[in-house]
Every structure is written in structure tokens, then in C-alpha cells.
Amino acid sequence: MVNKKSLHIESSGQLCIYCGACVGICPLNCIYLDETRITFDERVCTRCEICVKACPVGAIEIG
């Protein structure tokens, strides 16, 4: 079993500005945005970190 990196999204509004940059760039379409939060489908996400690089405010952390 492959151990995936942990995924953390700071979407309390302190960092995340709900711009949707991560949603539009995800090659697996596993990021979802609504008015109050961003969620990831943990089963689909491969932790490629494309969303991390696309986020203009550094709200996504993969460790």
C-alpha cells in the first residue's frame, strides 16, 4: 500500500480567497468549490501539487 502525502487546505477565509484557481487547474478534477469551502476528493487526488503552485495566496499545503 502506498502512503499518500497528507493534504491540508486552509479555507477558513484567512488564506483562501475562493478564487477557484485550484479547481480549474486540477488534472483529475478532484477539487470542489462552493461559497464557504474547498474540498478535495482524497480518493482521487494523487498529491501532484499542481494546485499548490496555482494558488495565489498559498492556502493549500501538501505535506
DRENVOBA-890221 format. One record per residue (C-alpha): y, z, x. Coordinates in steps of 0.001 Angstrom, whole numbers. Each point is the difference from the previous one (the first is absolute). Last residue first. Layout:
BEGIN
Y/Z/X;
...
% end
This chain:
BEGIN
17522/3419/2945;
1567/-2441/-2428;
3549/831/-985;
2093/-1779/-2600;
3629/988/-638;
1437/-1608/3116;
3240/-1109/-1678;
-278/-3790/138;
-3741/-17/-748;
-1459/-3265/1300;
-1511/1509/3165;
-1827/2700/-1947;
-1083/-2562/-2600;
-1662/-2116/2698;
-1841/3120/1179;
-3486/-1583/-172;
-1252/3218/-1583;
-2918/-1832/-1693;
1172/809/-3539;
-2554/-919/-2684;
-1593/3360/-779;
3258/1897/568;
1752/-2001/-2720;
3529/939/956;
2660/1554/-2201;
3778/-175/-65;
1960/2300/-2254;
2644/590/-2657;
1076/-3344/-1413;
-3309/-1748/652;
-1472/-1481/3145;
-3575/-947/860;
-1503/-676/3418;
-3495/-1520/283;
1004/-3649/-16;
-2363/-733/2919;
2525/-1855/2176;
2666/2663/-670;
3408/-1648/494;
1395/97/-3515;
-1059/3563/-742;
1334/1343/3292;
3437/-1525/-571;
89/1467/-3519;
3496/1478/304;
-1040/3390/-1378;
2488/1855/2251;
-2659/2116/1691;
1451/2574/2379;
1290/2949/-2000;
-1101/-1652/-3211;
-3188/2013/-131;
-1953/-3022/1158;
-1127/1143/3412;
-3213/-1972/242;
-2909/1294/2007;
-3172/-1838/965;
-2715/1441/2175;
-1751/-2324/2397;
-3374/-1209/-1179;
-3241/1459/1359;
-2615/-2737/32;
-3410/998/-1360;
% end
